[in-house]
Amino acid sequence: MTTPRPIKELTIQAINLIELTYVYSSRGPARLAPPRATPPEALVLQHLEAVAFCTSPEVTNAVVLAKLATELALVRKVPTLLVTTKYSPVLFAFNLLLWRAGIHPRDIFDLCWTNAVFARLTAAAGSIAGARLIVVGSPAVNISWRTLLSLPGKHRNRRIITDAGPDAIPHLQKISCAYGVPITVVSTIHPPPSHE
C-alpha cells in the first residue's frame, strides 16, 4: 500500500501534469521546467499514464469517481477517503481537476487553451486543494483499513469511495460493518454477452 496522500499535495502534482499536457498539445514552447519536488522522469511517466487514461474506455468510470468525490468532499464537505486500485493518486487528482474545471479527459488533447480555460482550472485547483479528501493508491483491496480509518484530526473519514472490482464487494461490506463507515464502490459492470 502506498502512503495516504492529502489532496492538496496531489493537486499541485496534477497542475504540473496539466501544464505538461498543455506543452505537448500546443504549438508553444517544447520544454517545461518540472517542479523541484518531482523528478522529470516521474513527470514524463505520469504524462504517459495520463495519455493512456484519457483514451481508455475506463475513462467514464473515472469521471463518475471524480463526480462522487466532488459531491462528498467538496460540496457536502464530508471527510472522505478514496482508495483507487486502478489509477495512481496523481492521475485521480488530474481527473478530478479536469472534472471540476468542466473538461472531459478525452477532450484535453484537442482543447483550445484559452484564458477562460486556465481561469477555470485555477478556480478548480483552489477548491480541490482545501477539500477534506485523502487519496491512497492500492493495487489490491486488502489494505490496512485500520490505519486508514484512524487518520488523525480533520482527516478522520466518514465516507470511503473505491474503484475496486465487484469481487471485492463482500470484503468491503464486512469492513463497512466493522468500522461503521459507508463505502461506495464505483466499478464497471460489463453487460452479459448477447445470444443471437
Contacts in CASP RR format, 6 or more apart in sequence:
PFRMAT RR
TARGET T0000
AUTHOR 0000-0000-0000
METHOD contacts of the structure
MODEL  1
MTTPRPIKELTIQAINLIELTYVYSSRGPARLAPPRATPPEALVLQHLEA
VAFCTSPEVTNAVVLAKLATELALVRKVPTLLVTTKYSPVLFAFNLLLWR
AGIHPRDIFDLCWTNAVFARLTAAAGSIAGARLIVVGSPAVNISWRTLLS
LPGKHRNRRIITDAGPDAIPHLQKISCAYGVPITVVSTIHPPPSHE
1 136 0 8 1.000
1 137 0 8 1.000
1 138 0 8 1.000
1 143 0 8 1.000
1 144 0 8 1.000
2 89 0 8 1.000
2 136 0 8 1.000
2 137 0 8 1.000
2 138 0 8 1.000
3 136 0 8 1.000
4 81 0 8 1.000
4 134 0 8 1.000
4 135 0 8 1.000
4 136 0 8 1.000
4 148 0 8 1.000
4 151 0 8 1.000
4 155 0 8 1.000
5 89 0 8 1.000
5 134 0 8 1.000
5 135 0 8 1.000
5 136 0 8 1.000
6 133 0 8 1.000
6 134 0 8 1.000
6 155 0 8 1.000
7 73 0 8 1.000
7 93 0 8 1.000
7 96 0 8 1.000
7 128 0 8 1.000
7 129 0 8 1.000
7 130 0 8 1.000
7 131 0 8 1.000
7 133 0 8 1.000
7 134 0 8 1.000
7 135 0 8 1.000
8 129 0 8 1.000
8 130 0 8 1.000
10 89 0 8 1.000
10 90 0 8 1.000
10 92 0 8 1.000
10 93 0 8 1.000
10 135 0 8 1.000
11 93 0 8 1.000
11 97 0 8 1.000
11 125 0 8 1.000
11 126 0 8 1.000
11 128 0 8 1.000
11 129 0 8 1.000
12 35 0 8 1.000
12 37 0 8 1.000
12 129 0 8 1.000
13 35 0 8 1.000
13 38 0 8 1.000
13 46 0 8 1.000
13 90 0 8 1.000
13 93 0 8 1.000
14 90 0 8 1.000
14 93 0 8 1.000
14 94 0 8 1.000
14 96 0 8 1.000
14 97 0 8 1.000
14 125 0 8 1.000
15 97 0 8 1.000
15 121 0 8 1.000
15 125 0 8 1.000
16 34 0 8 1.000
16 35 0 8 1.000
16 38 0 8 1.000
16 43 0 8 1.000
17 43 0 8 1.000
17 46 0 8 1.000
17 47 0 8 1.000
17 50 0 8 1.000
17 90 0 8 1.000
17 94 0 8 1.000
18 94 0 8 1.000
18 97 0 8 1.000
18 98 0 8 1.000
18 108 0 8 1.000
18 121 0 8 1.000
19 32 0 8 1.000
20 32 0 8 1.000
20 34 0 8 1.000
20 43 0 8 1.000
20 44 0 8 1.000
20 46 0 8 1.000
20 47 0 8 1.000
21 47 0 8 1.000
21 50 0 8 1.000
21 108 0 8 1.000
21 109 0 8 1.000
22 113 0 8 1.000
23 29 0 8 1.000
23 30 0 8 1.000
23 31 0 8 1.000
23 32 0 8 1.000
24 47 0 8 1.000
25 108 0 8 1.000
25 109 0 8 1.000
25 110 0 8 1.000
25 111 0 8 1.000
25 113 0 8 1.000
26 113 0 8 1.000
34 40 0 8 1.000
34 43 0 8 1.000
35 43 0 8 1.000
46 88 0 8 1.000
46 90 0 8 1.000
46 91 0 8 1.000
46 94 0 8 1.000
49 88 0 8 1.000
49 91 0 8 1.000
50 91 0 8 1.000
50 94 0 8 1.000
51 109 0 8 1.000
53 59 0 8 1.000
53 62 0 8 1.000
53 87 0 8 1.000
53 91 0 8 1.000
53 94 0 8 1.000
53 95 0 8 1.000
53 105 0 8 1.000
54 105 0 8 1.000
54 106 0 8 1.000
54 108 0 8 1.000
54 109 0 8 1.000
55 106 0 8 1.000
58 86 0 8 1.000
58 188 0 8 1.000
59 105 0 8 1.000
59 106 0 8 1.000
61 86 0 8 1.000
61 163 0 8 1.000
61 186 0 8 1.000
61 187 0 8 1.000
61 188 0 8 1.000
62 86 0 8 1.000
62 87 0 8 1.000
62 92 0 8 1.000
62 95 0 8 1.000
62 105 0 8 1.000
62 163 0 8 1.000
63 95 0 8 1.000
63 99 0 8 1.000
63 104 0 8 1.000
63 105 0 8 1.000
64 186 0 8 1.000
65 82 0 8 1.000
65 84 0 8 1.000
65 92 0 8 1.000
65 95 0 8 1.000
65 161 0 8 1.000
65 163 0 8 1.000
65 186 0 8 1.000
66 92 0 8 1.000
66 95 0 8 1.000
66 96 0 8 1.000
66 98 0 8 1.000
66 99 0 8 1.000
66 100 0 8 1.000
67 99 0 8 1.000
68 161 0 8 1.000
68 184 0 8 1.000
68 186 0 8 1.000
69 80 0 8 1.000
69 82 0 8 1.000
69 96 0 8 1.000
69 133 0 8 1.000
69 161 0 8 1.000
70 96 0 8 1.000
70 99 0 8 1.000
70 100 0 8 1.000
72 78 0 8 1.000
72 80 0 8 1.000
72 159 0 8 1.000
72 161 0 8 1.000
73 79 0 8 1.000
73 80 0 8 1.000
73 131 0 8 1.000
73 132 0 8 1.000
73 133 0 8 1.000
74 100 0 8 1.000
74 127 0 8 1.000
74 128 0 8 1.000
74 131 0 8 1.000
74 133 0 8 1.000
77 131 0 8 1.000
77 132 0 8 1.000
78 132 0 8 1.000
78 158 0 8 1.000
78 159 0 8 1.000
79 132 0 8 1.000
79 133 0 8 1.000
79 154 0 8 1.000
79 155 0 8 1.000
79 156 0 8 1.000
79 157 0 8 1.000
79 158 0 8 1.000
79 159 0 8 1.000
80 131 0 8 1.000
80 132 0 8 1.000
80 133 0 8 1.000
80 134 0 8 1.000
80 157 0 8 1.000
80 158 0 8 1.000
80 159 0 8 1.000
80 160 0 8 1.000
80 161 0 8 1.000
81 133 0 8 1.000
81 134 0 8 1.000
81 135 0 8 1.000
81 136 0 8 1.000
81 148 0 8 1.000
81 149 0 8 1.000
81 151 0 8 1.000
81 157 0 8 1.000
81 159 0 8 1.000
81 160 0 8 1.000
81 161 0 8 1.000
82 92 0 8 1.000
82 133 0 8 1.000
82 134 0 8 1.000
82 135 0 8 1.000
82 136 0 8 1.000
82 160 0 8 1.000
82 161 0 8 1.000
82 162 0 8 1.000
83 136 0 8 1.000
83 137 0 8 1.000
83 138 0 8 1.000
83 141 0 8 1.000
83 143 0 8 1.000
83 148 0 8 1.000
83 160 0 8 1.000
83 161 0 8 1.000
83 162 0 8 1.000
83 163 0 8 1.000
83 164 0 8 1.000
84 92 0 8 1.000
84 135 0 8 1.000
84 136 0 8 1.000
84 137 0 8 1.000
84 138 0 8 1.000
84 162 0 8 1.000
84 163 0 8 1.000
85 137 0 8 1.000
85 138 0 8 1.000
85 139 0 8 1.000
85 140 0 8 1.000
85 141 0 8 1.000
85 162 0 8 1.000
85 163 0 8 1.000
85 164 0 8 1.000
85 165 0 8 1.000
86 163 0 8 1.000
87 95 0 8 1.000
87 137 0 8 1.000
87 163 0 8 1.000
88 137 0 8 1.000
89 135 0 8 1.000
89 136 0 8 1.000
89 137 0 8 1.000
92 135 0 8 1.000
93 128 0 8 1.000
93 135 0 8 1.000
95 105 0 8 1.000
96 128 0 8 1.000
97 121 0 8 1.000
97 124 0 8 1.000
97 125 0 8 1.000
97 128 0 8 1.000
98 104 0 8 1.000
98 105 0 8 1.000
98 108 0 8 1.000
100 123 0 8 1.000
100 124 0 8 1.000
100 127 0 8 1.000
100 128 0 8 1.000
101 117 0 8 1.000
101 120 0 8 1.000
101 121 0 8 1.000
101 123 0 8 1.000
101 124 0 8 1.000
102 120 0 8 1.000
102 124 0 8 1.000
103 111 0 8 1.000
103 117 0 8 1.000
103 120 0 8 1.000
103 121 0 8 1.000
111 117 0 8 1.000
132 154 0 8 1.000
132 155 0 8 1.000
134 148 0 8 1.000
134 151 0 8 1.000
134 155 0 8 1.000
134 157 0 8 1.000
136 143 0 8 1.000
136 148 0 8 1.000
141 162 0 8 1.000
141 164 0 8 1.000
141 165 0 8 1.000
141 168 0 8 1.000
141 171 0 8 1.000
141 172 0 8 1.000
142 171 0 8 1.000
145 175 0 8 1.000
145 179 0 8 1.000
148 157 0 8 1.000
149 156 0 8 1.000
149 157 0 8 1.000
149 179 0 8 1.000
149 181 0 8 1.000
150 156 0 8 1.000
151 157 0 8 1.000
157 181 0 8 1.000
158 181 0 8 1.000
158 182 0 8 1.000
159 181 0 8 1.000
159 182 0 8 1.000
159 183 0 8 1.000
159 184 0 8 1.000
160 176 0 8 1.000
160 181 0 8 1.000
160 182 0 8 1.000
160 183 0 8 1.000
160 184 0 8 1.000
161 183 0 8 1.000
161 184 0 8 1.000
161 186 0 8 1.000
162 168 0 8 1.000
162 172 0 8 1.000
162 183 0 8 1.000
162 184 0 8 1.000
162 185 0 8 1.000
162 186 0 8 1.000
163 185 0 8 1.000
163 186 0 8 1.000
163 187 0 8 1.000
164 172 0 8 1.000
164 185 0 8 1.000
164 187 0 8 1.000
165 185 0 8 1.000
165 187 0 8 1.000
165 188 0 8 1.000
166 185 0 8 1.000
166 187 0 8 1.000
166 189 0 8 1.000
168 185 0 8 1.000
169 185 0 8 1.000
172 183 0 8 1.000
172 185 0 8 1.000
173 183 0 8 1.000
175 181 0 8 1.000
175 183 0 8 1.000
176 182 0 8 1.000
176 183 0 8 1.000
END
